[in-house]
């Protein structure tokens, strides 16, 4: 199994596409003009809007970019296969502090030795064997790497290796105390939301024991990525994380594993019928940047066979 497929199906990266619905009524004030590659709901009133949790209203992009100057770490979400999300990430990366270190969920600890200063995007793709990793095509991420290269921003690998993750999954009892400590870092509401999102994102295919394993994996992975990023930062150097939306959430993501000031940015697809920012529970991030929707594919149908395979692999782990 490829690294990406394993991560998606077992470590819950489908969370990045989940949205919590709540009713309210507020109309966005500004919608910056952008050329979108996705075509669904392009005319939705939220598309292009940036919502600020602190201001509790839509703000312009310059307000968002200004907010990138101060925090020690900037967390930028995505739907992995959404080209518009990577285009917006490139814009954001163009406005972080000079010399910021950029860590990628898509690169794991085994890729780290291959990453050298000054590498071109193609150098990174070749050195990390991206084409065989199982992540979406490198061309989608190329705009992000191009900005990093142009600005001479060092690239970091954040993801734990598959071997390390498998070891954790097979030895939950051994790591029980550490897992409990990591879960305690999350607010109570975040813990409950994480469990529910895992159930939802796995389309009813994950039983209670599997959900427990996946919660343990999720908090371990976020903690690992936080340590990987911070360990390589020089004094006063800003860190940036490029990861799925689920990993940059304030309620149960990376902010709970970092002891410095952070700003989290969710890149969220709009949906027909959800017309106001509050319909997307935007308080999960410091900023939400709304984009068109890439497709209408039901993930439960798209990943049905893979989810069935996940259950079979889980049963093997328990033997």
Secondary structure, DSSP 4 states (H G I P E B T S, - for coil): --HHHHHHHHS-GGGGG-----------S-------S--BTTT-TTTT-EEETTTTEEE-HHHHHHHTTT-SEEEE---TT-HHHHHHHHHHHTTSPTT-EEEEEEEETTTGGG--TT--HHHHHHHTTGGGT-SSPHHHHHHHHHHHHHTTPPEEEEEPPHHHHHHHHHTTTTTHHHHHHHHHTS-HHHHHHHHHHHHHHTTT---HHHHHHHHHHHHHHHHHHHHHHHHTPPTT--EEEE--GGGS-TTTSGGGG--S-EEEEEEEE-BTTB-SGGGG-GGGSSEEEEE-B-----HHHHTHHHHHHHHHHHHHHT-
